[in-house]
Amino acid sequence: MAFEVTGKIIDILPVNQVSDKFRKREFVIEKKESGGSAVFVDYIKFQLVQDKCDLINESFLNEEVKIYFNLKGNRWERDGRVNYFTNLDAWKIEKVSSQGREQNAGPDKVLEDLPPDIEELSDLPF
């Protein structure tokens, strides 16, 4: 199941080469919500794994972004002790402008991009 959240990136950690076959990169967003006169701030840590580590770099720092992620949970056992941990695995990151639109979105539509009026289509053979 995929989730999404919007917030400001406040920290980007370096890529961590965990093993020969596994690497990850963690980053943190600040998510603010208003409730009446109060503002609630959450700091949420995400991870990027393998080739997804390249989705982010220092240019994203202090940017408003929309993050698409999966919720993952694992069980880890060692010496008879069991631990559980949860990861937020990001798989897509989009920068968001102050108007709430993607910065990499195309330009606004111009007249030539609009479909023709119905009167212009009346001479079609079907």
N, C-alpha and C positions, 0 to 999 in steps of 0.2 A: 504494500500500500504506500503510495507516494503522498508526501505532505509538502507544504510550502509556507514560507514565512518571510517577512520583510523587516530589515533592520540595517543598522550602520555597522560596517566592519571596523572593529577597534583594535584587533590584533591578528597578525598572520605569523605563524611559526614557520621555521624552515622545514624543508622536506626531511623526513626521518626515514632512513633506509633501515627498516627493522631486520630484514634478512636479505639473502641474495634474490629472493623471489617476491618480496613484499616491501612496499614503501607507502608512507602516508604523510599527509600534511594537515595540520589542524589550524583552525581560525576561529575567532570569537566575534559574535555580533552583539550589539546593544539594541535591545528591543524595548521601546517605550509604549506604554498604554495609559490612557487617562481613565480615571474612575471618579467621577464627580470633580472635586477640587484637587484630588491627589493624582500624582503621576507615579506609575509603577515601572521600574526599570528591571529588566531581566538581562543577564549576560549568558549567552548560549554558545557552547562550544560545538563545532562541527568538525568532521574529518573528511578529507578527500583521500581516496586510495588508488594505488596503481597509476594508470594513465590520467586519472582525474586530478592528480596533484598539479597538473599544468593548467588547470582552469583558473587559477588565481595567482596573482603576484602582488608586489608591493604597491602597484598603482591602484589597487582596490581599497587601500587603507583610507578610512574616513569617508568612504562612499556608501550611499544608500543602495542596498541590493535586495533582490528577491532571490531566495535560495529554495531550490527544489531538492528534497531529500527523502531518504528511506529511514525508517526506525529499525534498528537491528539490536537484538539481544543475544547474549552468549552466556554459556555456563563454562566455568573453568575450575578444574579440580586438581589439587596438588597436596600430597602428604595427608590425605584424608579430609582436607578442608575444601569446602565448596564456595566459590564466589560467583556472583552474577554481575554482569556489566552491560550497559546499554550504550550504543553509539548512534549518532545522527550522521548518516552517510550521505553527504551532498553529492549530487550528480549533475547539477546545472546551476549556474550563477549568472544573474543578469543585473547589470547596473541600472538604477532607476533614477531619472532626473527629478528635480524638485516638483514638477507637475505630475509625477507619478507615472510617466511614460518611460519606456526603455530608451536609453541614450542611443542605442544602435538601431533604433527603428528608422525606417525610411522617411523621406520628407512627406509633408502633407500632400494629399492628392491635388493634382492640378486638373484643369478642365479637360485636357486631352485624355486623362486617365479614367474619366467617368464614362459609363456606358451610354450609348446613344439614346435619344428619346424614342418612344414607341412609334411616333410618326415617321421617323427615319427608317424604321424596320418594316413599314407597311408594304414595301415593294419586294419583299423576300418571297421566293417561290413556294414556301411551305407554310 
